[in-house]
Amino acid sequence: MSDTGMIEGVISFKEYRLFSLDYKCEPAFTQKAIQDGKFTYNFSYGSVDLPNGMVQINLMVIAFFGNDETDADHSPFRISAEIGGKFSTENGKSWNHHWDANAIAILYPYVRSIISSMTIQAGVDPVILPTINVAAMLLNNSEEKPG
């Protein structure tokens, strides 16, 4: 077995920061209180190009409980979190937005943990965001947008 050394990644994760956390739970809410209720999850992201080949990826997740007639604004239970992560490139190269999926995949466990921790501390059943295939989600979203 030969030693090939360590391979450097094209992008490097530098830091993340929680920008917003919003929680709403009506006093009478229980998951059993809504007929045919279920959790719905919405994901969105944006990016800001920074100097020296750096980029900030902002990831927002909203989870809410309801039925087919309920949207996030009218749900008896909603939690949302937005985080931003800073990434750099190898040797200060320009950011290639094809790398956004990798950056989101790196950030997603942080927002998952924040939402789970918040709901556990709030005294309700913990909300555990589903695992996602970020690349497939982004591909589906781009195919749904009118060209």
C-alpha positions in Angstrom: 0.0 0.0 0.0 1.6 3.3 -1.0 1.2 6.6 0.8 -0.3 9.1 -1.6 -0.5 11.9 0.9 -3.4 14.0 1.9 -5.5 15.4 -0.9 -6.7 19.0 -0.4 -10.3 19.9 -1.2 -11.3 22.4 -3.7 -13.4 24.3 -1.1 -12.8 24.9 2.6 -15.4 25.5 5.2 -14.3 28.4 7.4 -17.2 29.1 9.8 -20.9 29.4 10.2 -23.2 31.7 12.1 -26.9 31.5 13.1 -28.7 34.5 11.6 -32.2 33.9 12.7 -34.3 31.4 14.7 -38.1 31.8 14.8 -40.3 29.5 16.8 -44.1 29.5 17.1 -46.2 27.0 19.0 -49.8 27.7 20.0 -50.6 26.7 23.6 -53.1 24.0 22.6 -50.9 22.5 19.9 -50.2 18.8 19.8 -49.5 16.7 16.8 -52.7 14.8 17.4 -54.8 18.0 17.5 -54.7 18.4 13.7 -56.7 15.8 11.7 -54.4 14.2 9.1 -51.6 16.5 10.1 -48.0 16.2 9.1 -44.7 18.1 9.0 -43.8 20.0 5.9 -40.2 21.2 5.3 -39.2 24.0 3.0 -35.5 24.7 2.1 -34.0 27.7 0.4 -30.5 29.1 0.0 -28.7 32.1 -1.4 -25.1 33.0 -1.9 -23.0 36.1 -1.6 -19.6 36.4 -3.4 -16.9 37.7 -1.1 -13.4 38.9 -2.0 -10.5 36.6 -2.4 -12.4 33.6 -3.7 -14.7 33.4 -0.7 -18.4 32.9 -0.7 -21.1 33.0 2.0 -23.9 30.4 1.5 -27.1 31.2 3.5 -29.4 28.3 4.2 -32.9 28.7 5.5 -35.1 25.8 6.7 -38.8 26.1 7.7 -40.6 23.2 9.3 -44.3 23.4 10.1 -47.1 21.1 11.1 -50.5 21.1 9.4 -52.7 19.6 6.8 -53.2 20.2 3.1 -55.0 23.5 3.8 -52.4 24.8 6.2 -49.5 26.9 5.1 -46.5 27.9 7.3 -48.0 31.3 8.2 -51.2 29.7 9.5 -49.7 26.7 11.2 -50.1 26.1 14.9 -46.5 25.0 15.0 -43.6 26.5 13.0 -39.9 26.7 13.4 -37.4 28.3 11.0 -33.7 28.8 11.1 -31.2 30.6 8.8 -27.5 30.1 9.0 -24.7 31.4 6.9 -21.5 29.6 6.2 -18.2 31.1 4.8 -16.2 29.0 2.3 -13.0 29.7 0.6 -11.4 28.2 -2.5 -8.0 26.7 -3.1 -5.5 29.4 -3.9 -8.1 32.2 -4.0 -9.8 30.9 -7.2 -13.2 32.3 -8.1 -16.1 30.5 -6.6 -17.8 28.1 -9.0 -21.5 28.0 -8.1 -21.6 24.3 -9.0 -20.0 23.9 -5.5 -23.0 25.3 -3.8 -24.5 21.8 -3.3 -21.3 20.7 -1.5 -21.5 23.8 0.7 -25.2 23.3 1.5 -24.4 19.6 2.4 -21.8 20.8 4.8 -24.1 23.4 6.4 -27.3 21.2 6.6 -26.2 19.2 9.7 -25.7 22.4 11.7 -29.2 23.7 10.9 -30.6 20.2 11.6 -29.0 20.2 15.0 -30.2 23.7 15.8 -33.8 22.9 15.1 -33.7 19.6 17.0 -32.1 21.2 20.0 -34.5 24.1 20.0 -37.6 21.9 19.9 -36.3 19.5 22.6 -35.7 22.5 24.9 -39.1 23.9 24.0 -40.8 20.9 25.6 -42.4 19.5 22.4 -41.7 16.4 20.4 -38.3 17.0 18.8 -38.3 18.0 15.1 -35.7 16.0 13.3 -35.3 17.3 9.8 -35.1 14.5 7.2 -31.8 13.7 5.5 -31.7 15.1 2.0 -29.9 14.6 -1.2 -28.8 18.2 -1.8 -27.7 17.7 -5.4 -31.0 16.1 -6.4 -33.0 18.8 -4.5 -31.1 21.6 -6.4 -31.5 19.8 -9.7 -35.3 19.4 -9.1 -35.6 23.0 -8.1 -33.7 24.2 -11.3 -35.9 22.0 -13.5 -39.1 23.5 -11.9 -38.1 27.1 -12.6 -39.4 28.5 -15.9 -36.5 28.9 -18.3 
